[in-house]
Amino acid sequence: MTTNSPSELRQLKDKTFILTLTLTKVDITASRQSVITKLQAEYETKGFRKGKAPLEVVTGNISEPKLIEEVLNNLLTKTYTDKVKEHQLHPVVQPQIKILNPPVAFDKDWQIEVTGCELPKITLDPKYQNEVKTINQGKESDNEKINLTIESIIKHSQVELPSILIKADLDNKMSQLVDQTQQAGLSVDQYLKSKNLTLEQYQQNLEKQIKTEWITNLAIDSIAREQKITISEEEVKALVSKNQQLAQNPNLIYYLLTQQKVFEYLKKL
C-alpha cells in the first residue's frame, strides 16, 4: 500500500494543526482487499470451516457501510501516522475527522480533513517571581501559599489553549461523570439538580477548571525546563516503592516529582 497520499498542512498559532488528506482510489482498493482477506481468515459460516469461505461469500455477507468503516480506519490510521512523522508533528489528542467529499464510496478518492493539536507554548512574565517572594514572606499556611503561588503564575502566563485540547478533556470528564453517577444509581440530571446546577453551568465550570489545570501544568513544565530541574531514576523508584499503582503511569510519576521540585524551588525565592 502506498503512503504518498497528497496532503496539505495548516498550523495555527495555538498549535492546532489541520491536515487535508487525499486517500486515492488505488490505495482504497488495495486496503479494501487487505481488509476482506483479514476478515476471510476469521470468517466462519455454514458449509465452510473457519477461514475457508471464498472471498465472494465473505464480501457478500459484509455490509458496505461496515466495510467502508474498516477500510477508512485501516487506511486513515496508516496515512495519518505517516504524515505526522513527515511533518514532525507531536499530537497530544485524538484527531477529529471530517469527510470533505461525502458520500464515501469505493469508486472515488476520499478527501479527509484531520484536526489535531500539539502542546501549546506558554510565556511566563518574570514578574511572577517578585509576587511569589512576597507570598513566601506571608503568614498563610503552606497550602494557602501554594494556591496563591499558582494564582500568581496563572496571572502572569500567556498561552493560547487549542479548543480541540479543551474539548477532548471536557468530553472525557463528562464521560467520567456519566459513569460515576450510574455507579451511584443516579442520572446526570439528578446529580446536577442536587448541586443546584444546570448542565450548561456545570460544563462552564468544568471548562474553566480544565483551562486552569492546563495553564498550571504548562507553567510548571516551563519553570522546570528553565531551571534545569530533572528527575532521576532513583527518585522514580523511591516514589513507586511508596505507591505501586503509580508504576502503571510513568508520565504521572515524572509530573508529580517535577511539580514537587518546582514548588520547592518557588518556595525558596
Secondary structure, 3 states (H helix, E strand, C coil): CCCCCCEEEEECCCCEEEEEEEECHHHHHHHHHHHHHHHHHHCCECCECCCCCCHHHHHHCCCHHHHHHHHHHHHHHHHHHHHHHHCCCCCCCCCEEEECCCCCCCCCCEEEEEEEECCCCCEECCHHHHHHHHHHCCCCCHHHHHHHHHHHHHHCEECCCCHHHHHHHHHHHHHHHHHHHHHCCCCHHHHHHHCCCCHHHHHHHHHHHHHHHHHHHHHHHHHHHHCCCCCCHHHHHHHHHHCHHHHHCHHHHHHHHHHHHHHHHHHCC
